[in-house]
Amino acid sequence: MATTRILRPQTAEALLERACVLAGADPASVELSRLLLAPLLREDGERQSDLVATLRAYYECGMRVDRTADKLFLHRNSVRYRLDRVRALLRMDVDEPAAIAALSIALRSLPEVQEKTHAS
């Protein structure tokens, strides 16, 4: 029983990675990912606001504002402001399970998003 509990986070991460690989190989999924993230990509391009990187870091930090702020070397209020901007642009609650799943896949499956957020 203990072994199963230990493996669950690794299994979940592996499943997410597999979904991202499959989504990245499917042109329709890539297009949906681009459509989903388009408002953030546009805002980042126009204003260098780093909203995509903020959302990615937020998910990587377990949706903890304090950890996200530390990772991005920002004040917590700056992270909160950016996340509010993300919510407004996407018109969705980024803390809802379906949104988390879709946005996580989109963030990991688009090459242009991966290049920008890993370069930072």
N, C-alpha and C positions, 0 to 999 in steps of 0.2 A: 504494500500500500504506500509506503513512504517513497519508494522508487517512482511510482506514478506521479505523485505530487511534485517531485523534483523535476521530472521531465516535462511537465505541462507547459511551463513558460518557454522552454526550448522548442517544444512541439508547436506551440502557437506561433512563435517567431518563424519557424521553418515553414509553416503553412502560409503565413503572410508573405514570406519571401517567394514561395512558389506561386502564389496568386499574382504577385507583382511581375514575376518572370513571364507568366502566361499572358497577363494583361499587356505587358510591353511588347509581346510578339503578335498580338492581335490588333490590326489596324483600327477596328471599331472601338476597342477598349482604349487605345491610345487617344483617339479623337474624343471620346467621352472624358478622359482624364484632362485633356486640354480644355475642353469646354467647362469642366468643373472648376479648374484652377485659373481660367482666363481672367477673371476680374483681379485676382491677386498678381498674376504675371504682368498684366497691363499696369497696375498701380506701381509695382516694383520697377517696371521699365520707365515709367514717367517720373516717378518721385524718389527712386532708390530707397523705398521704404522698408525693404527686407521683410515683407509680410510672409512670403513663402518660407524663408529661413526661420522666422519666428514660429510659424505653425509647426514646421517640422521639428524644431527644438522642443516645443511644447509637448508634442506627442512622445518624443524621445525621452523626455524628463517626467514621464508619467502624468502629464497634465498638471504639473505643479508649477505655479507661477514663480515661486521662490527659486526653484532649481533652474527653471528656464532663464530667469534673470541672471543667475550666476554663470550659466553656460554662455550666454550672449554678452556678458559684461554690461548689463543694463540694470536700471532701477526697476523694481517690481511694478511700479506704476507705469513705466514705459512699456513693459510687457503687456500689462492689462489694457493699455490704450491700443496697442497693436492688435491684440486679440479682439477687442471690440470692433476695430476697423475691419478685421478679417470677417467677423460675423456679419457686419453690415454689408460688406461687398458681396459675400457669398449668399447672404440672405438665408443663413441656416445656423443652427446651434452646433458648433464644432465639438461639443461635449456629448452629443447624442450618439449612441452606439452605431447606428447606420452611417452617420456622417463620419465618425472616426474611421470606420472600415473603408468607406469610399475614398476619403481624403488620404488615408495612409497608403492605399494602393496607388492613387493618383500621384502622390508625392514621390513614391519609390519607382514608379514605372515610366515616368517621362524622363528621357535622357537630359533634356535642357534643364529640368528642375534639379536632377542629381548633380549635374556639373556646377550649377550656381551655388547650391547649398553646401556641397562638399568643398568648394574652393574657398568658402568663407571661414 
